[in-house]
Amino acid sequence: MTAPASTVPGQDAGSAIPAARFDWRPLALVPALMLAAAPLVGSAPTWVTLTVAGLAMGMMVFMMASGLTLVFGLMDVLNFAHGVFISLGAYAAASVLLTLKPAMAAKSVAANLSAMLPAVAAAIALACALGWFFERVIIRPVYRDHLRQILVTMGGLIVFEQLIHVVWGPDIIPLPRPQAIAGSFIVGEAAIERYRVLAVVVGLAVFAFLWMVLNRTRLGLLIRAGVENPEMVESLGYRIRRLFIAVFVAGSGLAGLGGAMWAMYQESVNAQMGMQMIVVIFIVVIIGGLGSVGGAFLGAMLVGLLANYTGYLAPKLALGSNILLMVLVLLWRPQGLYAISKS
């Protein structure tokens, strides 16, 4: 996929600026990892099960990380409280799903959707509302000051986690999956969980939507231009501050969606789930490259697949495997797989 060549006034067609070429090499990492894991796992059905599980995990991590990578890349904000939006989305979804228990327990897909769709909408809406408040009250005073950003966002994470305890209590809340997506189905000799297939489909839909917005709309053009050169966007008369707020709120909503999906994946909800995921999310953002949604998507798939393969082959190395992956990627590409360079 190449961008059309552009010409400079006063130059003939033969001196056109060469078209930028898309680098396909990082895309080869995912199939390479799959193929490398196959002989180590040994059993083809087990390999298929682990691969689908890894892709599902990667898609959910991508939903949580996609907003953060834009906030990090566009706004230069180190938001360690991103995990709060994940936890809040999980609790909002759980509250709606547990209220609509009869629809959850029904074997009808339509009945299950009548509970799941309002739950996801509540998760996104509540996370967006908290994101707006967070940007206006906590983030805005500390723009361009990374040390203070780390301090105030970590403080915000702790405070809002305690507020979650006040509202929902400190106990873990069990969250059974809707009947239509519970259990597994058999493909050949491989058992594949229905919910993991749903997670892959939702993750692909989210990525496709973000790709269309960022690459095929005026808003996306402004966001990408703002990542590379915010001063230029401001000089053209656009209110970059409003764009910052919109991106921050949208990123918070995506984290809420990821939290709702992750809660149903784990079949339980607790206030620490966001903090537990924040390290993995930052690893994905760093691997992918700051500001790159495509890089975050690729990084999330690599992290999900490697975590599942390693968890099966060497469980004690599962956590360290993601850190090792990040180190290897940064040795190859110090700015990430698809870093967006700022002018």
N, C-alpha and C positions, 0 to 999 in steps of 0.2 A: 504494500500500500504506500504510494508515494504522493507527495504534494506537488501540484503543478508548478512548473518553473515560472519564475517571475522575471520581468525585464526592467531595467532602469532606463528612464528617459535619456535619449541621446545615444543609446547603445543599439546595435543591430541585433537581429534574432540570434545570430551566431554567438553573441557574447552574453546570452541569457544566464542568469544565476542558476547553477545546478539545483535540481530538485532535491529536497531532503528525503533521505531514504529511511524507511522504517526498519528498525533493528529487530530481526526475528530470533536472534540467538537466545535471549532469555526464555522465549516460549518453549524452546526445546527442553528446558529443565524439567518440566512436569512429566512428559512422556519418558524422559530419560530416567527419572526417579522411579516411575512405575515399572519400567522394564528391569531396572537394577534390583528392585525389591522382589520381583517374581521368583527368581531362582533361590533367593534367601528364604522366602516363605515356604517354598516347596509345593504346597497344595494349591492347585488352581482355584477351587471353591473358596478357600480361606483368603487367597489373594484378592479375589473379586469382592468378598465381604469387606475386607480391610480397605480396599480402594474406594468403594462407595462410602464407607464410614468416614474416610479421610476427606473425600470431596465434600461431604455434608458438613463436617466440622469446619472445613476451610470456607465454605459459603457463609456459615453463620459468623465466623470470625471476620470475614470481609464486610458483612453488614455493619458490624460494630466498628471496624477500622476505617471504612470509607469516609465517614464524616470527619474523623480525626485527622486523616491525611490532608484533606482540603483545608481544615482549620489550621493545621500546622504549616502547610505550604503557603496558604494565602495570607493568613493573619500573623504568622510567626509566633503562635501562642503555644506554650507547653502546658496543655490542659491535663493535669494528672487526675482531675475530678471527672474525666470522661466516663469512668466506671459507674458513677452515680446514676447517669442516664440509663445505663444498662440495667442496673438493679431496679430503678424506678419503673422502667418499661416492663420488667419481669413481674413486679408486684402488681402493677396496673392490670396486666393481662391475666394474672392469676385471680385477682379479685373478680373480674368479669366472668372468667371461665367457671369459677367455683359457684358464682351466683346462678349461672345457667347450667347447673349440673344435669338436669333431665335432657337437655339438648346434647350435652357432651356424651352422655351414656347411650344415646340412641345410635343404632347401627346405620342410620340414614346419613349420607354425605351432606345432603341439604341441611339437615338438622345440626350436624357438626359445624358446618360453615356459618350457620346462624349464631353460633356461639363464638367461633374463632375470629370472624371478621370484626365484630364489635370489640373483642379483646385486643386485637392487633391495633385497631383504630384508637382505643383508649391508651395503649402503650405509647404510640407515636405522639398523640396529642399531649399527654402529660409530660413526656420527655421534651417535646418542643417548648412547652410552657416553661419548664425549668431551665432549658437552654437559653431562652430569651432573658429570663431573670438573671441567670448566671453571667451572661455577657454584659448586661447593663450595669449590674451591681458589683460583681467581683472581678471580671476580666478587664473591663474598660479602664480602670485606674492604673493598670500595670502593663499596658501595651509597651513593647520594646524593652522590657526589663525581665529577662528570663529568670533570674534568681527569685524575684518577688512573685513571678507567675508560679513557680514551683511551690513556693511557700503557701501562697493564698489558695491555690487549687488543691493542694494536699489538705490544707485546713478545711476547705469546703467539702472535700470528700469525707472527712471524718465527721463533720457536723451533720451533713445530710444523711450519712449512714445511721447516725444516732436518731435523727428525726424519723427515719424509716422504722427503727425499733419502736419509737413512740406510737406511730400510726398503726403498724401491722404486728408489733410484738417481736421479741427476739427469737422465737422458735422457728425452725425450718417448716415451711408449708409444703406438704405433699401436693403434687399436681398431676393427676393421671391424664394421659393423653386421650383425645377424642377417639371413640371406638373405631371410626372409619380409617384412622391412620395408625392404630395400635397394631402390634404384632409384625410378622414378617411374611414375605412370600418367597417361593423357591424358584430360582432360575438355574436350571440344570441341577447341580448339587449345592449351589451357593444360596445361603439364606440372606436376604436383604430386607432390612427394616423399612416399612412403608414411610415412616416419618423422615428417614434420611433421604429418601427419594424426593419427598416434598421439600425438604430443606435445600436440596440441589436445585430444584425447579425455581423456588423463590429467590435463591441467591443469583441464579442466572438472570431472572427477570429484573432484579434490582440493578445488576451490573449493566444489562442492556438499556434500562431506563437512564441510568447515570451517563452512560456513554452517549446516548442520543442527546441528552440535555447539554452535555459538555462540548459535543462536537457538531451538533446540528441546530443549535439555537443561539440567538443573540445573547441570552443570559450566560450560556456556556462560554461564548467568546469572551465576554467581560470577565468571567471567573478565571479563565485561563490567562488572559492578559493581566489580570490583577495578581496572579501568582508570579508571573515573570517580571512585571514592571508596574507596581501599583501607582507610582508617581505619574506615569504616562496616562493611565486610565483617569486619574483625578484631573490631569491637565486638559483632557478632552471634554470635561464638564460632567462626568458621571460621579455620583455620590458613592465613593468607595466604602464609606462607613456603613451605608445601608446594605451594600453588598456583603460586607463583613457580617452584619447581623443576620442576614438571610442565610448565609452559608453556615454560620454557627448554629442557628435554629434547625436547619435541615440536617446538619450532622448529628445534632442531639436526637432528632426524630429517628434517624437511621440506627443510632445506638439503642433507642427504645425498641425498635423493631427487632434488632438482633437479640436484645434481652428477652423479649417475649418468645422468640424462637428457641433461644438457649434454655429457657425455663422449661418448655415442653420437651426439649431434648433430654434434660437431666431429670425431668419429672419431679422437680422440687424447686423451691425458691428460698433464698436466704440473702440477707443484706450484704454479705461479703462477696457475692458472686461477681459483682462488677470489679472490685479490687483484685480478685483472683484472676480476672481476664485481662487486666490492664497491661501486665507485662507482655503477654502474648500479642496484644494489639500493637504495642509500641514496636515489638520485634517485626511484625508484619509491615508497619509503616516504614520502618528503617530499611527493611529488605527491598520493599517496592520502590522507595524513593519519595522524598517529601513532595506533596502536592499531586502525586500521580495516582489516580484511581485505578488505572490499568495495572500499575505496578503493585498496588495494594491487593488487587484481585489475584494476580499471579503469586505474590508472596503468601497470601492466605492459603491458596491451594497447596503450595509447597510445605507450609507449616502443618496444615491438617494431615496431608499424606504422610509426612515424615513422622509426626507424632504417633499416628496409628501403626505404621510399620514398626517403628522402634518400640512402641509399647507392647507389641506382640513378640518381637524378637529379643528385646533386652529391656524389660520394664524399668529397671533402675536407671537407664540412660534416657528415658523418654523426655524428661524436662530439659536436660542438658542438650538434647539433640537440636532443639530450636535455636539455642544460643550458638551452637557450633555451626548451624546453617547460616545464621546471620554473619558470623565471623568469616566464613568461606565466601559468601556473597560480597561482603565489603572488601575482602582482599582482592576480589576480581574487579568489582565496581564500587569504589569507595563512596559514591553518592547514591547507591541503590540501583536496582535493575532498570528503572525508567525514571530517573530523577529529572525534574523540571528545573532547568538552570535559570537563575534570575539574572536579568540584564544589569 
